[in-house]
Amino acid sequence: MSINKELTKCTIEIISLICIVIFTYPVMNMIRESEGARIAEYYNNYRASEVTLYYEKKANLNNLQPMTEKYAINNLDYSVINVINNSKENKKYNLMLTVEKNSTLEIDYVMININGTTLKLSDCYYAEDDYIKYFLIDTNMIEKNSINSNKIYIWLNKEASNNEQNKTLNIHFTILNKINTLNS
């Protein structure tokens, strides 16, 4: 009789766990979706049907120095960021430069040149969360089954003081498919 009680107890526990999982999953899914809508929907680099981003060449950004645009373009190392569309339709994407908030370099001094267009990074500010500031550096359309290559230079504006040289700038590039979800 004791074995039957133990079997019944185990069966009830298993059924209870299954019920908890079944009822918790939709609630967790709703929470995850609402958080994703507030933060951003990122393209998945592992799905061939979506737009993906990869670094073909990553510049070394140690010891950024104040300089002119001309000097920067002619002498600095640059990054090459490729955006690939393996889907069966044309896609619009937003190329974002993200700066970690633990960076110590003053963003007002950072300049960026993407495909021949020079921008002051602070003018590209879009949004932020607890850890990252987002800067919209390019919006583009990519045709199906094609690659958009982006050549990107980063340097300090010539007005920056030499004190900025030893500060850190922790950046990454990412693409977003719906920029309006970042601030909602």
SERO-4910 file (N, C-alpha, C, O; in steps of 0.05 Angstrom, whole numbers):
BEGIN
 pado doro    nc1    nc2    nc3   cac1   cac2   cac3    cc1    cc2    cc3    oc1    oc2    oc3
  Met    A     16    -24      0      0      0      0     17     25      0     10     45    -12
  Ser    A     40     24     14     58     47     15     69     54    -13     74     77    -19
  Ile    A     74     33    -29     85     37    -56     64     52    -73     72     70    -88
  Asn    A     39     45    -71     18     59    -86     16     88    -78     12    105    -95
  Lys    A     19     94    -52     19    122    -43     42    137    -55     39    160    -64
  Glu    A     66    125    -55     89    138    -67     86    142    -97     93    164   -107
  Leu    A     75    122   -111     70    125   -140     50    147   -145     54    163   -163
  Thr    A     29    148   -129      9    169   -132     21    197   -127     15    216   -141
  Lys    A     37    198   -106     50    224    -99     68    233   -122     68    256   -130
  Cys    A     84    215   -133    102    221   -155     87    229   -180     94    248   -194
  Thr    A     65    216   -185     48    222   -209     36    250   -206     36    265   -225
  Ile    A     27    256   -182     15    283   -177     37    304   -180     31    325   -191
  Glu    A     61    299   -170     82    319   -172     90    323   -202     95    346   -210
  Ile    A     91    302   -217     98    304   -246     76    320   -260     82    337   -276
  Ile    A     51    313   -255     29    327   -268     29    357   -259     24    374   -276
  Ser    A     35    362   -234     36    390   -225     59    405   -239     54    428   -248
  Leu    A     82    393   -242    104    406   -257     97    411   -286    103    433   -296
  Ile    A     84    392   -298     75    396   -326     55    419   -328     57    435   -347
  Cys    A     37    420   -310     17    442   -310     31    469   -306     24    489   -319
  Ile    A     50    470   -288     64    495   -283     79    504   -308     78    527   -316
  Val    A     92    485   -321    107    492   -346     87    501   -367     92    521   -381
  Ile    A     66    487   -371     46    493   -392     34    521   -387     30    536   -406
  Phe    A     28    528   -362     15    554   -357     36    577   -354     29    600   -359
  Thr    A     60    570   -347     81    591   -344     92    599   -371     98    622   -374
  Tyr    A     94    581   -389    106    587   -415     92    611   -430    106    629   -439
  Pro    A     65    611   -432     53    634   -445     58    661   -431     61    681   -443
  Val    A     58    660   -404     63    684   -389     91    694   -393     96    718   -398
  Met    A    111    676   -392    139    683   -397    142    693   -426    158    711   -430
  Asn    A    129    681   -445    130    690   -472    120    718   -476    132    734   -490
  Met    A     98    725   -462     87    752   -463    107    772   -451    110    793   -462
  Ile    A    119    765   -429    139    782   -416    163    786   -435    172    809   -438
  Arg    A    173    765   -447    195    766   -465    189    784   -489    205    800   -497
  Glu    A    165    781   -500    157    797   -523    154    826   -516    162    844   -532
  Ser    A    144    832   -493    141    860   -485    168    873   -481    173    896   -488
  Glu    A    187    858   -468    214    868   -464    228    872   -491    242    892   -495
  Gly    A    224    853   -509    236    856   -536    226    880   -551    240    892   -566
  Ala    A    201    886   -547    189    909   -561    201    935   -550    203    955   -564
  Arg    A    207    935   -524    218    959   -512    247    963   -519    256    985   -523
  Ile    A    262    941   -520    291    943   -524    298    945   -553    309    965   -562
  Ala    A    291    925   -569    296    925   -598    294    896   -608    299    877   -593
  Glu    A    288    894   -633    287    867   -645    312    865   -663    315    879   -683
  Tyr    A    330    848   -655    355    845   -669    353    823   -690    338    804   -686
  Tyr    A    367    826   -712    368    805   -731    386    783   -719    405    788   -704
  Asn    A    379    758   -725    393    736   -715    415    728   -734    410    721   -757
  Asn    A    440    728   -726    462    722   -743    463    693   -752    480    686   -769
  Tyr    A    447    676   -741    449    648   -747    426    638   -765    425    615   -772
  Arg    A    408    656   -773    387    648   -791    392    659   -819    394    683   -823
  Ala    A    395    641   -838    402    648   -865    379    664   -879    384    677   -899
  Ser    A    355    663   -868    333    677   -881    331    706   -874    314    721   -884
  Glu    A    348    715   -856    347    743   -846    372    759   -856    391    748   -867
  Val    A    372    784   -850    395    801   -855    414    797   -832    406    796   -808
  Thr    A    440    794   -838    460    790   -818    483    810   -821    486    822   -842
  Leu    A    498    813   -800    520    832   -799    545    816   -791    544    800   -773
  Tyr    A    567    821   -804    593    810   -795    615    830   -801    615    845   -820
  Tyr    A    636    828   -784    660    845   -787    678    831   -807    687    809   -802
  Glu    A    683    843   -829    703    833   -847    731    842   -838    750    827   -840
  Lys    A    732    866   -827    757    877   -817    750    895   -794    732    912   -796
  Lys    A    764    892   -772    758    907   -748    783    925   -741    805    914   -737
  Ala    A    779    951   -741    801    969   -735    809    968   -706    792    962   -688
  Asn    A    834    973   -701    844    975   -673    839   1004   -664    851   1022   -676
  Leu    A    823   1008   -644    816   1034   -635    831   1043   -610    822   1061   -595
  Asn    A    854   1030   -604    869   1038   -580    882   1065   -585    891   1071   -607
  Asn    A    883   1082   -565    897   1108   -565    887   1126   -588    903   1135   -604
  Leu    A    861   1131   -589    850   1150   -608    862   1177   -603    866   1185   -580
  Gln    A    869   1192   -624    882   1218   -621    865   1239   -636    852   1233   -656
  Pro    A    867   1264   -626    854   1286   -640    868   1291   -668    892   1291   -669
  Met    A    851   1294   -689    862   1298   -715    840   1309   -734    817   1310   -727
  Thr    A    849   1317   -757    830   1327   -777    818   1304   -792    828   1281   -791
  Glu    A    796   1309   -805    782   1288   -821    801   1278   -843    803   1253   -847
  Lys    A    814   1296   -857    831   1288   -879    854   1270   -869    859   1249   -881
  Tyr    A    866   1277   -847    888   1260   -836    876   1233   -828    889   1212   -833
  Ala    A    853   1232   -815    841   1207   -806    836   1188   -830    843   1165   -829
  Ile    A    824   1199   -851    817   1182   -874    842   1172   -888    843   1149   -898
  Asn    A    863   1188   -889    887   1181   -903    906   1163   -887    923   1150   -899
  Asn    A    903   1163   -861    924   1150   -844    913   1129   -825    929   1112   -815
  Leu    A    888   1129   -819    878   1110   -798    870   1083   -809    864   1080   -833
  Asp    A    870   1064   -791    859   1038   -797    828   1041   -797    818   1059   -784
  Tyr    A    814   1024   -811    785   1026   -812    773    999   -808    786    978   -811
  Ser    A    747    999   -802    732    974   -800    715    970   -826    707    990   -838
  Val    A    711    945   -833    693    939   -855    671    921   -843    676    899   -833
  Ile    A    646    932   -844    623    918   -834    606    910   -858    598    927   -874
  Asn    A    601    884   -861    584    875   -883    556    867   -873    554    855   -852
  Val    A    536    876   -887    509    869   -882    500    851   -904    502    858   -928
  Ile    A    490    827   -898    483    807   -918    453    801   -916    442    798   -895
  Asn    A    440    801   -940    412    794   -941    409    768   -957    412    767   -981
  Asn    A    404    746   -942    400    720   -954    371    714   -958    364    691   -966
  Ser    A    354    733   -953    325    727   -956    317    730   -985    333    737  -1002
  Lys    A    292    725   -989    281    726  -1017    267    752  -1023    252    755  -1042
  Glu    A    272    773  -1006    260    799  -1011    279    821  -1002    297    816   -986
  Asn    A    275    844  -1013    292    867  -1005    285    875   -976    262    872   -967
  Lys    A    305    884   -961    300    890   -932    312    918   -926    332    926   -938
  Lys    A    299    932   -908    310    957   -898    323    951   -871    312    935   -855
  Tyr    A    346    963   -866    359    958   -840    371    985   -830    374   1004   -845
  Asn    A    376    985   -804    389   1008   -791    415    999   -778    414    981   -761
  Leu    A    437   1010   -787    463   1003   -776    467   1021   -752    467   1046   -753
  Met    A    472   1008   -729    475   1023   -704    504   1018   -693    514    996   -695
  Leu    A    515   1039   -682    540   1036   -667    531   1038   -638    518   1057   -630
  Thr    A    539   1018   -623    531   1018   -594    556   1024   -578    578   1013   -583
  Val    A    553   1041   -558    575   1048   -540    567   1039   -512    546   1047   -502
  Glu    A    584   1023   -500    579   1014   -473    582   1038   -454    600   1054   -457
  Lys    A    564   1039   -434    565   1062   -416    589   1063   -398    595   1083   -385
  Asn    A    604   1041   -397    629   1041   -380    652   1054   -396    674   1055   -385
  Ser    A    647   1063   -420    668   1077   -435    673   1104   -422    655   1117   -411
  Thr    A    699   1112   -422    706   1137   -408    711   1160   -428    713   1183   -419
  Leu    A    713   1154   -453    718   1175   -473    692   1192   -477    670   1181   -478
  Glu    A    696   1218   -479    673   1236   -483    663   1234   -512    678   1239   -531
  Ile    A    638   1225   -515    626   1220   -541    625   1245   -559    626   1243   -583
  Asp    A    624   1269   -547    623   1293   -562    648   1297   -580    647   1312   -599
  Tyr    A    670   1284   -574    694   1287   -589    698   1265   -611    716   1267   -627
  Val    A    680   1245   -611    684   1222   -629    671   1229   -656    648   1238   -658
  Met    A    687   1225   -677    678   1229   -705    678   1201   -718    693   1183   -712
  Ile    A    660   1199   -738    657   1174   -752    653   1180   -782    639   1199   -789
  Asn    A    666   1165   -799    662   1168   -828    653   1140   -838    667   1120   -835
  Ile    A    629   1140   -849    618   1115   -860    613   1119   -889    597   1135   -897
  Asn    A    628   1104   -905    625   1104   -934    628   1132   -946    613   1140   -964
  Gly    A    647   1148   -935    652   1175   -945    636   1197   -933    640   1221   -939
  Thr    A    617   1191   -915    601   1211   -901    611   1214   -872    611   1194   -857
  Thr    A    620   1238   -865    630   1243   -838    608   1254   -820    593   1272   -827
  Leu    A    607   1242   -796    587   1250   -776    600   1253   -749    619   1240   -742
  Lys    A    589   1271   -733    597   1273   -705    579   1252   -690    555   1253   -692
  Leu    A    592   1234   -676    577   1212   -665    555   1221   -647    533   1209   -647
  Ser    A    559   1242   -631    538   1251   -613    513   1261   -628    491   1261   -617
  Asp    A    517   1270   -653    494   1278   -669    477   1254   -679    455   1258   -688
  Cys    A    488   1230   -677    474   1206   -685    460   1192   -662    448   1171   -665
  Tyr    A    461   1204   -638    449   1192   -614    420   1185   -620    405   1200   -631
  Tyr    A    412   1161   -611    385   1152   -615    371   1145   -589    349   1155   -583
  Ala    A    383   1128   -573    370   1118   -549    391   1106   -531    414   1103   -538
  Glu    A    382   1098   -507    400   1084   -489    384   1066   -470    360   1070   -466
  Asp    A    398   1047   -459    386   1030   -438    405   1031   -414    422   1050   -413
  Asp    A    404   1013   -396    421   1014   -372    451   1011   -378    467   1020   -363
  Tyr    A    458    998   -400    486    991   -406    497   1003   -432    521   1005   -434
  Ile    A    480   1010   -450    489   1017   -477    475   1043   -487    452   1048   -481
  Lys    A    491   1059   -502    479   1081   -517    479   1073   -546    499   1061   -556
  Tyr    A    457   1078   -560    454   1071   -588    457   1095   -606    445   1116   -600
  Phe    A    472   1092   -627    476   1114   -646    469   1104   -674    481   1084   -683
  Leu    A    450   1116   -687    442   1109   -714    462   1121   -733    462   1145   -737
  Ile    A    478   1104   -747    498   1115   -765    491   1111   -794    503   1123   -811
  Asp    A    471   1094   -800    463   1090   -828    437   1076   -829    431   1057   -813
  Thr    A    420   1084   -848    395   1070   -854    397   1064   -884    403   1081   -900
  Asn    A    391   1039   -891    395   1031   -918    376   1009   -926    364    996   -909
  Met    A    373   1005   -952    358    983   -963    378    964   -975    397    972   -988
  Ile    A    374    938   -971    391    918   -983    374    899  -1000    354    889   -991
  Glu    A    383    895  -1024    368    878  -1042    371    849  -1034    391    841  -1020
  Lys    A    352    832  -1042    353    804  -1035    379    792  -1046    389    799  -1068
  Asn    A    390    773  -1031    414    758  -1039    438    776  -1046    451    772  -1066
  Ser    A    442    797  -1030    464    815  -1036    479    823  -1010    470    816   -988
  Ile    A    501    837  -1013    518    846   -991    522    876   -993    529    886  -1014
  Asn    A    518    891   -971    525    919   -969    550    920   -952    550    911   -929
  Ser    A    571    931   -963    596    934   -948    600    963   -939    595    981   -954
  Asn    A    607    966   -913    610    993   -901    638    996   -891    647    981   -874
  Lys    A    651   1017   -901    678   1024   -892    676   1046   -871    665   1067   -877
  Ile    A    686   1041   -847    681   1059   -824    707   1067   -811    723   1050   -802
  Tyr    A    711   1093   -809    734   1105   -795    723   1118   -769    702   1129   -769
  Ile    A    739   1116   -748    731   1129   -723    756   1143   -712    778   1132   -711
  Trp    A    753   1169   -704    775   1184   -693    764   1206   -674    740   1209   -672
  Leu    A    783   1220   -661    775   1242   -644    776   1268   -660    795   1273   -675
  Asn    A    757   1285   -655    756   1312   -667    781   1327   -659    791   1323   -637
  Lys    A    791   1344   -677    816   1358   -672    813   1377   -648    833   1385   -637
  Glu    A    789   1384   -639    785   1401   -616    787   1385   -589    787   1397   -568
  Ala    A    789   1359   -591    791   1343   -566    818   1348   -552    838   1352   -566
  Ser    A    817   1349   -527    842   1352   -512    858   1326   -512    847   1305   -516
  Asn    A    884   1329   -507    901   1305   -506    894   1287   -483    901   1263   -482
  Asn    A    879   1297   -463    870   1281   -440    851   1258   -449    848   1238   -435
  Glu    A    838   1262   -472    819   1241   -481    834   1217   -493    821   1196   -497
  Gln    A    859   1219   -499    873   1198   -513    875   1172   -498    874   1150   -510
  Asn    A    877   1173   -472    880   1148   -456    854   1137   -446    854   1119   -429
  Lys    A    832   1148   -455    806   1139   -445    796   1117   -463    805   1113   -486
  Thr    A    776   1102   -453    766   1078   -468    741   1085   -483    725   1101   -475
  Leu    A    738   1071   -505    713   1072   -522    706   1044   -529    718   1032   -547
  Asn    A    687   1033   -515    678   1005   -519    654   1005   -538    632   1012   -530
  Ile    A    659    998   -563    637    999   -583    633    972   -596    650    954   -596
  His    A    609    970   -608    602    947   -625    583    958   -647    572    980   -644
  Phe    A    580    943   -668    561    950   -688    539    929   -688    544    905   -682
  Thr    A    515    937   -694    493    919   -695    473    930   -716    474    953   -724
  Ile    A    454    913   -724    433    922   -742    407    917   -729    403    897   -715
  Leu    A    388    935   -734    361    933   -724    342    933   -748    347    946   -767
  Asn    A    321    917   -745    302    917   -767    279    936   -762    265    944   -781
  Lys    A    274    944   -737    253    962   -731    263    983   -711    262    978   -687
  Ile    A    272   1005   -721    284   1025   -703    264   1037   -684    272   1045   -662
  Asn    A    239   1038   -691    219   1050   -674    215   1033   -648    203   1044   -629
  Thr    A    223   1008   -648    219    992   -624    239    998   -602    235    991   -579
  Leu    A    261   1013   -609    281   1018   -590    272   1037   -568    279   1033   -544
  Asn    A    256   1057   -574    247   1076   -554    219   1072   -544    209   1087   -528
  Ser    A    205   1052   -553    177   1049   -545    175   1038   -517    153   1034   -507
***
